[in-house]
Amino acid sequence: MPETSLSQKDVFQPNFMKEYASYCRAGAALVSFLCESLDLPF
C-alpha cells in the first residue's frame, strides 16, 4: 500500500494527481463498506 502522508513538496510534484487517485482507489472499498453499513450513498 502506498504511503499516504503527503508533504507540501509531494503535492507540487508533477505526478501528484496520479498518486492521489491511487490513494483514493485504495480506500474506496472501505469507504463503500462504511457508507453501506450506515445506509448512506457512496
DSSP file (Angstrom, degrees, kcal/mol; ACC not computed):
  #  RESIDUE AA STRUCTURE BP1 BP2  ACC     N-H-->O    O-->H-N    N-H-->O    O-->H-N    TCO  KAPPA ALPHA  PHI   PSI    X-CA   Y-CA   Z-CA
    1    1 A M              0   0    0      0, 0.0     3,-0.1     0, 0.0    22,-0.1   0.000 360.0 360.0 360.0 138.8    0.0    0.0    0.0
    2    2 A P        -     0   0    0      0, 0.0     2,-0.2     0, 0.0    17,-0.0  -0.307 360.0 -98.4 -69.8 153.3    1.4    3.4   -0.8
    3    3 A E        -     0   0    0      1,-0.1    20,-0.1     2,-0.1     0, 0.0  -0.507  32.3-164.3 -66.2 134.9    2.5    5.9    1.8
    4    4 A T        +     0   0    0     -2,-0.2     2,-0.6    -3,-0.1    -1,-0.1   0.406  53.3 107.8-108.4   2.1   -0.4    8.3    2.5
    5    5 A S        -     0   0    0      1,-0.0     2,-0.5     0, 0.0    -2,-0.1  -0.721  54.2-165.1 -81.6 119.0    1.5   11.0    4.4
    6    6 A L        -     0   0    0     -2,-0.6     2,-0.2     4,-0.0    -2,-0.1  -0.900   8.8-163.2-113.8 131.5    1.8   14.0    2.0
    7    7 A S     >  -     0   0    0     -2,-0.5     4,-1.9     1,-0.1     5,-0.1  -0.547  38.9-104.5 -97.6 170.9    4.1   17.0    2.4
    8    8 A Q  H  > S+     0   0    0      1,-0.2     4,-1.3     2,-0.2    -1,-0.1   0.882 124.2  56.1 -61.7 -37.3    3.8   20.3    0.5
    9    9 A K  H  4 S+     0   0    0      1,-0.2     3,-0.3     2,-0.2    -1,-0.2   0.908 105.8  50.7 -60.5 -42.4    6.7   19.1   -1.6
   10   10 A D  H >4 S+     0   0    0      1,-0.2     3,-1.6     2,-0.2    -1,-0.2   0.906 106.1  55.2 -61.1 -42.9    4.8   16.0   -2.6
   11   11 A V  H 3< S+     0   0    0     -4,-1.9    -1,-0.2     1,-0.3    -2,-0.2   0.788 106.1  51.5 -64.1 -28.6    1.7   17.9   -3.6
   12   12 A F  T 3< S+     0   0    0     -4,-1.3    -1,-0.3    -3,-0.3    -2,-0.2   0.336  84.1 112.3 -93.6   8.0    3.6   20.1   -6.0
   13   13 A Q  S X  S-     0   0    0     -3,-1.6     3,-1.7    -4,-0.2     4,-0.3  -0.511  77.6-119.0 -77.5 149.8    5.2   17.1   -7.9
   14   14 A P  T 3  S+     0   0    0      0, 0.0     3,-0.3     0, 0.0     4,-0.2   0.784 112.7  49.5 -60.1 -28.1    4.2   16.6  -11.5
   15   15 A N  T 3> S+     0   0    0      1,-0.2     4,-2.1     2,-0.1     5,-0.2   0.226  77.6 110.0 -96.4  15.1    2.8   13.1  -10.7
   16   16 A F  H <> S+     0   0    0     -3,-1.7     4,-3.2     1,-0.2     5,-0.2   0.917  74.7  51.0 -58.9 -47.7    0.7   14.2   -7.7
   17   17 A M  H  > S+     0   0    0     -3,-0.3     4,-2.4    -4,-0.3    -1,-0.2   0.879 109.9  50.9 -61.3 -37.5   -2.7   13.7   -9.3
   18   18 A K  H  > S+     0   0    0      2,-0.2     4,-1.5     1,-0.2    -1,-0.2   0.923 113.9  44.4 -65.0 -43.7   -1.8   10.2  -10.4
   19   19 A E  H  X S+     0   0    0     -4,-2.1     4,-2.0     2,-0.2    -2,-0.2   0.911 112.3  51.8 -66.1 -42.6   -0.6    9.3   -6.9
   20   20 A Y  H  X S+     0   0    0     -4,-3.2     4,-2.2     1,-0.2    -2,-0.2   0.907 107.8  51.9 -61.9 -42.2   -3.7   10.9   -5.2
   21   21 A A  H  X S+     0   0    0     -4,-2.4     4,-2.4    -5,-0.2    -1,-0.2   0.873 107.4  54.0 -60.7 -36.8   -6.0    8.9   -7.5
   22   22 A S  H  X S+     0   0    0     -4,-1.5     4,-2.2     2,-0.2    -1,-0.2   0.903 107.4  49.8 -63.4 -42.0   -4.2    5.8   -6.4
   23   23 A Y  H  X S+     0   0    0     -4,-2.0     4,-1.5     2,-0.2    -2,-0.2   0.904 110.7  50.2 -62.9 -41.1   -4.8    6.7   -2.7
   24   24 A C  H  X S+     0   0    0     -4,-2.2     4,-0.9     1,-0.2    -2,-0.2   0.916 111.0  48.1 -64.5 -43.6   -8.5    7.2   -3.4
   25   25 A R  H >X S+     0   0    0     -4,-2.4     3,-0.6     1,-0.2     4,-0.5   0.897 108.4  55.5 -62.6 -39.8   -8.8    3.9   -5.2
   26   26 A A  H 3< S+     0   0    0     -4,-2.2     4,-0.3     1,-0.2    -1,-0.2   0.836 114.8  38.4 -63.9 -32.8   -7.0    2.1   -2.4
   27   27 A G  H 3X S+     0   0    0     -4,-1.5     4,-2.3    -3,-0.2    -1,-0.2   0.518  90.9  91.7 -95.2  -5.8   -9.5    3.5    0.2
   28   28 A A  H <X S+     0   0    0     -4,-0.9     4,-2.7    -3,-0.6     5,-0.2   0.865  82.5  53.7 -61.4 -40.1  -12.7    3.2   -1.9
   29   29 A A  H  X S+     0   0    0     -4,-0.5     4,-2.3    -3,-0.2    -1,-0.2   0.914 111.3  45.9 -63.2 -42.3  -13.6   -0.3   -0.7
   30   30 A L  H  > S+     0   0    0     -4,-0.3     4,-2.6     2,-0.2    -2,-0.2   0.931 114.0  47.6 -65.5 -45.7  -13.5    0.7    2.9
   31   31 A V  H  X S+     0   0    0     -4,-2.3     4,-2.6     1,-0.2     5,-0.2   0.903 111.8  51.2 -63.7 -40.3  -15.5    3.9    2.3
   32   32 A S  H  X S+     0   0    0     -4,-2.7     4,-2.6    -5,-0.2    -1,-0.2   0.928 110.8  48.6 -60.7 -45.9  -18.1    2.0    0.3
   33   33 A F  H  X S+     0   0    0     -4,-2.3     4,-2.5    -5,-0.2    -2,-0.2   0.925 112.4  48.1 -60.2 -46.2  -18.4   -0.6    3.1
   34   34 A L  H  X S+     0   0    0     -4,-2.6     4,-1.7     2,-0.2    -2,-0.2   0.913 112.2  48.9 -63.8 -42.7  -18.8    2.1    5.7
   35   35 A C  H  <>S+     0   0    0     -4,-2.6     5,-3.2     1,-0.2     4,-0.3   0.928 112.3  48.1 -62.1 -44.8  -21.4    4.0    3.7
   36   36 A E  H ><5S+     0   0    0     -4,-2.6     3,-1.2     1,-0.2    -2,-0.2   0.908 109.7  53.2 -62.9 -41.0  -23.4    0.9    3.0
   37   37 A S  H 3<5S+     0   0    0     -4,-2.5    -1,-0.2     1,-0.3    -2,-0.2   0.832 114.3  41.8 -62.7 -32.5  -23.3    0.0    6.8
   38   38 A L  T 3<5S-     0   0    0     -4,-1.7    -1,-0.3    -5,-0.2    -2,-0.2   0.312 114.4-116.3 -97.4   7.7  -24.6    3.4    7.6
   39   39 A D  T < 5 +     0   0    0     -3,-1.2    -3,-0.2    -4,-0.3    -2,-0.1   0.910  69.3 139.2  56.8  46.0  -27.2    3.4    4.8
   40   40 A L      < -     0   0    0     -5,-3.2    -1,-0.2    -6,-0.1    -2,-0.1  -0.864  57.5-102.2-116.3 151.7  -25.5    6.4    3.1
   41   41 A P              0   0    0      0, 0.0    -3,-0.0     0, 0.0    -1,-0.0  -0.406 360.0 360.0 -70.9 150.2  -24.9    6.9   -0.6
   42   42 A F              0   0    0     -2,-0.1   -10,-0.1    -7,-0.0    -7,-0.0   0.350 360.0 360.0-117.5 360.0  -21.4    6.3   -1.9
